[in-house]
Amino acid sequence: HQIVGSMESGQGSCLIFRENGATVAIDCGASPVNGNGMSRQNTDRIVAEVVNARPQFLVVSHYHFDHWGALPEIVKRLRQSMIPLPVIVSTDMTWNLLQRHVSINGFFGLFRPRDICHRNGTERIKLVGSRHSVPGSASVFLSGRKNIFYSSDFWAVDLPANLPVIDVLVVDSTGALRDNPRQDKELMIRRNIITLIKENLSRSSLSNVYVALFSTQLDRANWLEQEVRKITGSFPAITGSSLYHNLNAVRVDPYLEFHSGRVALVTGVWAQGENRWFGEGASALVRISGGNDRFHSLKKGDLVILSGSIPTWSPSLTSQIEVMCKRIHAYGARLIVDVSAPEEWGLFAERKDVHTGGHGNLPEITGLIDRVNPRQVLPFHASQEARAKVAEYCRGKGIGVISASQSSLITL
């Protein structure tokens, strides 16, 4: 068994399992085309290792870019090498999102639904429902000579009552350094956002509201659509191709009614495209704040809400968001950022609770370990310090700990 993807969160996750001539890859990292530095090295490695492994099955646990982004490149290289394409195993929701996203990003000729078989599982691979920050997320149970459970990213997992003995639990350890239980603050967050929208719309008939979301925050976006419709009589405008197409992929009802001219849901929480970040085109809020959007223009009295975490762990990302935020402030617009923003941002923005993360903290991680009761645990998808915290807990419970790094080969 091989750990191919980065042990660090966000750098591209991938594991390859080999047993009796059968090979299963679980997740496949971010795109080597858009990455840079360490991120690009990790994803280049993932692509090469997955292609060399020739997996019969490739599991995509959920629709986050660091877990599936290299898929088009992997498919391309497998075809070039005349290697049979793997069966994609994922939930129907993830598969629907994947198809649309890959097609709108120019890979339609490389990766089409008719070219690759999709399944919800196999006799050996079972998907287990989990809750994260994107709908359709799943943990993975892989049976064989050794039973392996891969939590993937989660804050809660719906473990089946008949789960057999687990030999190895590969557990998302992102939030292990936070000792407080993760409270599901989503309802409070939604109330805060909608209250801010109502307040601003009531102040002036000329003021507009822009709510920036990650393009995978689809449950929150769907809820905001309905609430804005109640307030204004129309759905909010959707600005940003990724959010637009993702919402179309998960909506139950067609999106046919007129859009509100006063409220817009937009991409750009992390100012994607500021200084051509990762080579991408500018996200909606970057365009709007730069005066480069055809349909929206900021003015004094408008409200902008960044409903996402501020990645203070990355000085470069935080800096580019700050540049965008100061540009928004210069228009005279009211700017709301999450409390995760640096305190000094209070000079140009208001810090309020407008986002909650999708990863469980230490109590949720240890709770899953206790419920699964594995023989061994491999802490994964976190900083070295966070993985060490999980390892310490496991050793205290008499559970074996597997220490690994990128490209580690592990015999179970």
Disulfide bonds with the S-S distance in Angstrom:
none
